[in-house]
Amino acid sequence: MNTPLISIIIPVYNIERYLRTCIDSILQQSFRNFELILVDDGSTDSSGAICDFYSQADSRVVSFHKKNEGVSVARNYGIDKAQSDWICFIDSDDWVEKDFLLTFSKYLSDKKTLIYQGILFDYENAPQKNSPLCKYPSICISINDYNQIAQFNILHNGAPVAKLFNKQILDNYHIRFIPKLSIYEDLLFVWNYLQHIEKIQLSDMVSYHYMKRNIKSLTTKSHSPKQLMFVIDQLIDSIFQLNKKCNLVKSDYLKKIQIDFPIYQIINMLGYINNKNYNSILLYLQNKISLSQLPITSFKQKILFQLLNSKIPHKIIYIVIRLYNKYFKNNFS
């Protein structure tokens, strides 16, 4: 087989019910010069066997098996194994229409251009609710053009799917998913990549089906304050870099990014405060708020930030926040 033009990376974990639909949609693509990399992340159901079946049946499919380390490690593994100049990611319970890859192939101009397609929310049991998560016109924009970045809400689309990345840029700048994160790892990957390109090619195609299924999670994912601190640091640093790259300056869009990501997580962290960790959390937040110059967006947040920046003893601040969380459910909006 000649070197494929596009490598498709699918992390796989215990998804036997939907995996065949996903793989079949890729093998039925009108554009055929691709490799499909299936990374079985220690599945305990028949997902690994399904991966092997397809790799034996089609020379474009390669199957890898590894111990369970999470989706970020699985995607990074796929990037390292990819043979193509271009990489796209697909989630194992989603599917794509037959011209998904063909659309990408039409826009391959230079490695400094990231290609976006639209994404459709596809409701498994309620197709009448299907609606675009993001939809674009066919236009090429500059990463330095603040107006267009804001107009198309580019920095809010942090999904790695329905995009085409250049392998050389990923390798040259050591861009990978952060393994220890289980929150915003996708967004930070995309934001990191945006710092090293010149253009974004938008496509009006909406051929990626992001499946919304009526499956109740058996566990509620929570995050430790330590992890949230790391995430906030990463978000603020990335926004600082993107501010320079995209010429956001003191724009409304910059404020919106700061509100929707780091400020949201700062407030989220207050929901984890307790009698054992309040000192470390309050010290971190006081330092972060004073140094980062984050915008204040509401009267409640103004009071909160003033409280955090005050010389009131941490114990008193902690009691006030606990009482507020109890009666207002951490609503600082």
N, C-alpha and C positions, 0 to 999 in steps of 0.2 A: 504493500500500500504506500502511495506517495505521501509526503508530509501534508497533513490536512491543513486547511486554511483556518478553521475555527475549532477550538476545544471547548466542549460543553462539560461542565463539572456538576455532578449531582451527589451531594452527601446523602447517605442512605442509613436510616436507623428505624427498625421495627415498623415498616410501612408497607407490609405485604399486600394490604387491601387495595392500595392505590398505585403502587409502583409500576405495574404493567401499563396502565393507562398513560402515565407520564412517559415511560420509555417508548411506547408505541407511537406517541405523538411526535417524538423526535426522529424516530426511524422512518417516519412517513414524510419527512421534510422534502420540499421541492428542491432545495439546495442540498447537495449530497456530499460535498467535500468537507467533512467534519470528522472528529473523533468524539466519542462519548465516554467520559471517564466516570465510572460508578465507584464511589468510595463507601464501602460497607463499614460503618463505624461500630462494629461489634454487635450487630443485630442478634437477637435471640429468637426471632421468628424465622420465617422462610425468606426474608428479604435477601440475604446473602446468596441463597440458592437461585433466586430469580436473577440476580446480577450475573451469576455464572452462566445461567442458561442463555442469556442474551449475548454474552461475550463469546460463547461457543457458536452461536447461530449467526452472528454478524461480525465481520472483521473490523468494523468501525468502532465496536464496543470493547472496552477494556475494563475489567473488574478487579478492584483491589479490596483486600480485607485487612482491617486493623482493629486493635482494641478500642473500646469505647472511650473517647476523650472529648466528645462534643462536636458540634457542627463547625465551629471555627477551625479546629485542628483538621477536620476532614476536608474542608475547603482548601486550607493551606496545603495539605497533602496532594490534593488534585492539581493545584497550581504548580507544584514542584514536578509533578509527573507529566504535565501538559507538553505536547510536542508542537503545538501551533503558535503562530504569531499573535493570535487573538483568542480571548477567553470570555465565555459567558457562563453564568450560573443559573441553574434551574432548581427549584425545590422539588423534592421527590413526590409530593402529593399534589403538585400543580400540573398543568399541561399547556402546550403551545400549539397554535394553528400552523398549517403546513407551510406558510410563507414566512414564518418567524425568522429563520436564518437567512433566507433570500433577502429580506429587508435589510438586515445587517450588511450583507455582502455588497449591496448597492452603494453603501456609504464609506467603504474602506478607502480613505484618501491618504491619511497620514497618521502616525502613531500618537501624535499629540492631540487627537480628537477623540473624545469619549462619545459614544453613540447611545442615545436613549430611545426606547420605545415606550408606548403606553402600557398600562397594566389594568386589567379588568378584574374587579371583585366578582367572583363567580360563586353564587350561592347554590350549594348542592341540592337542597330541597325547596328552594324558592327562587327559581330563575327569573321571576318577574322583578326581583330586587337587584338583579345584576346591574352594576354601574361602574364607570371608569374610576379607578383610584387616581390615575393621572392620565391625561391626554394632551397631546401637543400638536402644533402645526408642523409641517415639514420646513424647518428653518435651521440654519447654522448660526450659532451665536458665539461671541467671544467670551471667554472666561473673565475678561477684564471689564466687560460691559455690565455695570451695576444695574442699569434699567432693565435689561433683558433677564438677568439673573433673578431679579425681583419679580418681573412680570410673569415668568414661568415657574416661580417658586422652586427653583432648582435645588436649593440647599435643603429643602424639606423632603426631597425624594432620596432617602437614604437606603433604599432597597438595592442590593447588589444584582437582583434579577432584572431581566429586560434591559440590560446594558451590555455593551461590548467593550472589554478592557484590552489594552495592549500588554502582552506578556513581558516585553522588554522593559517597559516602564515599571511594571510590578516588581521585576527582578532588580533593575538598576537602583531603585529607590527603596528597596526592601519593604514593599507594601504588602502587608499580610493582615489577616484578621487577628485580633488580640485574643489568644486562647483563654486567658483567665477572666474574660468578660462574658457575662450572659445578659447584658443590657447595652444597647447602642453599639454593639460590635459591628453591625452592618453599616450603620450611619458613619461611624468613625473610619471604616475602611473606604467608603466612597469619598468622604471629605478629604482623607489623606491623598487619594488618587487625584482629586480635583486640583490639588496644589501643584501638580506637576504636568498639567496639560495647558493647551492654548485655546481650544475650541470645544464646543458641545454641539453635536449634530442631533437635532430632534427629528423624530419621525412621527408621522400622523397615524402609523399603524398601531392598533391596540389588539395584539394577538397573543399576549401572555395572560393566561387565566390563573389568577391567584384564588385558590379554592377556599371558600368559607364554609366550613362544615359544622353540623350540629353535633360536635363532639365535646363532651364535658371533660375538662382536664381533671386528672386524679389528684394533682397537687397544685398549690398556688405558689408560683415562683416569687421568692422574696430575695432581697439583696442586703448584704451586711453594710453597715455604715462605712466600713473600710473600702468596700467595693464602690459604693456611691461616691466617696471622696475621690477615688481614682478616676471614676467616670467624669465627675465634674471637672477635675484637672484637665483631662483629655479634651473635653468639650470646649473649655475656655481657651486652651492652647490652640486647638484647631480653628476656632472662630477667629482668634487673633491672626493666624496665618491666612485664613480665607478673606478676612477683612482687607488685608494688603493685596491679595491676589485678585479679588473681585471688585476692588475700589468701593467697598461698602461705606467707608468713612463713618459718619454719624447718621446714617440713613434710617428710615423707618423699618426697612427690611432687616438691617443689622439688629435693631432693637427687638424685632419679632423673633429672630433666631435666638437671641439671648434669653428672651422670655420663655420660649417653647422648649428650650433644652437645659442649659445650666440652672436657670432660676427655678424651673419646674423640679429639677432634681434636688436643689437646695431645700425647697419646701417639702419634697418627698422625704428627704433625710430626717426632717423633724418628726415624722411619724415613727421613727425607729428610736427616738431618744428615751432613755430610761435612767434609773438611779445609778447605774454603774458606768454608763458611757457619756453622760451629759457634759462632763468637763472636756473630754477630747472632741466631741462634736461641736460644742460651742466655741472652743478655741479655733478649730478649723474654720468654721463659718465666719467668725469675726475677722480672721486673717484674709479669707477669700473675698468677702464682701468689700473690705477696705481696699484691697489691691486690684481687684478686677474691674471696678467701676461699672458694675452691672446696673442696668436701668431699673428704676422703681415704677411700677405700672399701675398700682392701685393704692388706695388709702390704707388698706389692711397691710400691704407689703411695706409701705412707708413706716408704719408703726412697728412692724416686725423687724425691719432693718435698723431702725433707731434703737429698738430694744437690744438687738444683738450687738450693736456698736456702743452701747452705754457702758458705764462703769458699775452697773448693778451687779452684785455677786451672782455667779453662775447658778447657784442653788435657787435663787429667787427667779431668774430667767427660766430655768428648767421647770419650776412649779407653774409659772404663768403659761408656758407652752403646753405642758401636760393638761392643764385645765382647759385651754383653748382647744386642744385636740379632742378632748373628751366631749365638749359641748358643741363644737363646730366642725368636727371631723376633718381637721387639718385643712380647712378651706381658707387659704390666704389669697385667693384670686380677687 
